[in-house]
Amino acid sequence: MKKLLHRCLRFSFYVVSLVLLIYAEGAGQRLRLSRIRTNPTLRITTGIPDGQLIDVVNTGASLRYSTPNYLTWKITVRTTCMGQSFTLHVVTTDPERGTSAGEVTLISGAQAIDFITGIPGNTRNADATLQYTASATFDQGHSGDEGNDRHTVTYTIQRQ
């Protein structure tokens, strides 16, 4: 059994690809939310014999955001992924303006979830590093059987 499990680990991998979309609420207002760097791809390729797969973390993407000089703002996040098989989390621990809402589990089709709250008006070019964590279990199958998860992750800045 241990030998079979080890062989499965070598030949199975799990892929989560992300496309980041950004939106700003309020036509004509000076709101800006922009992606920096490239869209990440996370590959879960290793596991512990007689255990589980090892999560993969990527911090290769960030957001830059600006707001008008009034009110308080927040950024929400949601995902769409046809036939989502594996688990995807996102968190920012270092927003320059506002407060991180903590780690968010992205589930395809779910409503947008608060991601950064309390962003003051008149914020200019604040950055926040995005940390994505992809996880899977042997019970969920693998990309060869289930296909790759291709997420379109949408960040929206709006009034709080």
C-alpha positions in Angstrom: 0.0 0.0 0.0 2.8 2.4 0.9 4.5 1.8 -2.4 1.3 2.4 -4.3 0.7 5.6 -2.5 4.2 6.8 -3.2 3.7 6.0 -6.9 0.4 8.0 -7.0 2.2 10.9 -5.4 4.8 11.0 -8.2 2.3 10.9 -11.1 -0.6 12.9 -9.8 -0.7 16.6 -9.4 -3.3 19.2 -8.7 -3.4 22.5 -10.5 -5.2 25.7 -9.6 -4.9 28.5 -12.1 -6.1 32.0 -11.3 -7.3 34.8 -13.4 -7.6 38.0 -11.4 -10.3 40.5 -12.2 -10.8 43.8 -10.6 -13.8 46.1 -10.4 -14.6 49.5 -8.8 -18.0 50.6 -7.8 -19.3 54.0 -8.6 -19.1 55.3 -12.2 -17.2 58.6 -12.6 -15.5 58.4 -9.1 -11.8 58.2 -8.6 -11.5 54.6 -7.6 -8.8 52.4 -8.7 -8.0 48.8 -8.0 -5.3 47.2 -10.1 -3.4 43.9 -10.2 0.3 43.9 -10.1 2.5 41.0 -11.4 1.3 37.9 -13.1 -1.6 35.5 -12.6 -0.3 32.7 -10.3 -0.5 28.9 -11.0 -0.3 26.6 -8.0 0.7 23.0 -8.4 0.2 20.5 -5.6 2.7 17.8 -6.4 3.9 16.3 -3.2 2.4 14.5 -0.2 3.3 12.5 2.8 3.3 8.7 2.4 0.3 7.3 4.4 -0.7 11.0 4.9 -2.1 13.8 2.8 -1.0 16.2 0.1 1.1 19.2 1.1 -0.6 22.6 0.5 1.0 25.0 -1.9 1.4 28.7 -1.1 1.9 31.5 -3.6 2.6 35.2 -2.8 3.4 36.3 -6.3 0.5 38.7 -6.8 -0.6 41.9 -5.1 -3.3 44.6 -5.4 -2.8 48.3 -5.7 -5.8 50.4 -4.7 -6.9 54.1 -4.4 -10.1 55.7 -3.2 -11.7 59.2 -3.4 -11.2 61.6 -0.5 -14.4 60.8 1.3 -16.2 57.9 3.0 -14.8 54.5 4.0 -14.2 51.7 1.5 -13.7 48.0 1.5 -12.5 45.4 -1.0 -14.4 42.1 -1.5 -13.4 38.9 -3.2 -15.2 36.1 -4.9 -14.4 33.3 -7.4 -16.0 31.4 -10.3 -14.6 28.0 -11.2 -16.5 25.6 -13.4 -16.5 22.2 -11.6 -14.3 23.3 -8.7 -12.6 20.2 -7.2 -10.0 21.6 -4.9 -9.8 24.1 -2.1 -8.4 27.7 -2.6 -7.8 30.3 0.1 -6.6 33.9 -0.1 -5.4 36.3 2.6 -3.5 39.5 2.8 -1.6 40.2 6.0 -0.1 43.5 5.1 -2.5 46.0 3.5 -1.0 49.4 3.6 -4.4 51.0 4.2 -7.3 49.2 5.8 -7.6 46.0 7.8 -7.3 42.5 6.5 -10.5 40.4 7.1 -8.3 37.3 7.5 -8.1 34.2 5.3 -11.0 33.7 3.0 -12.0 30.3 1.5 -12.9 30.8 -2.2 -15.9 28.7 -3.2 -17.2 29.1 -6.8 -20.5 30.9 -7.1 -20.5 32.1 -3.4 -21.3 35.7 -2.7 -18.4 38.2 -2.4 -16.7 38.2 1.0 -15.0 41.1 2.7 -11.3 41.0 2.2 -9.9 44.4 3.2 -12.1 46.7 5.3 -11.9 50.2 6.8 -10.0 51.7 3.8 -10.0 55.4 4.5 -10.9 58.0 1.8 -8.0 59.7 0.0 -6.0 56.4 -0.1 -3.5 56.7 -2.9 -1.7 53.7 -4.4 -1.8 51.4 -1.4 -0.5 47.9 -1.9 -1.5 44.5 -0.4 0.3 41.2 -1.1 -2.0 38.4 -1.9 -1.2 34.9 -0.4 -3.0 32.1 -2.2 -3.1 28.6 -0.6 -4.2 25.6 -2.7 -5.0 22.4 -0.9 -6.4 19.0 -1.9 -6.9 15.6 -0.4 -6.5 12.2 -2.0 -10.2 11.7 -1.6 -10.8 14.6 -4.0 -9.1 12.9 -6.9 -6.4 14.5 -9.0 -6.1 16.7 -12.0 -5.8 13.8 -14.4 -9.2 12.6 -13.4 -11.0 15.8 -12.3 -9.3 18.3 -14.5 -7.5 21.5 -13.4 -9.3 24.1 -11.3 -9.3 27.4 -13.2 -10.5 30.2 -11.0 -11.5 33.7 -12.0 -11.0 35.6 -8.8 -12.8 39.0 -8.7 -11.8 41.8 -6.4 -14.3 44.7 -6.0 -13.8 48.0 -4.2 -17.0 49.5 -2.8 -18.3 51.7 -0.1 -18.3 50.1 3.4 
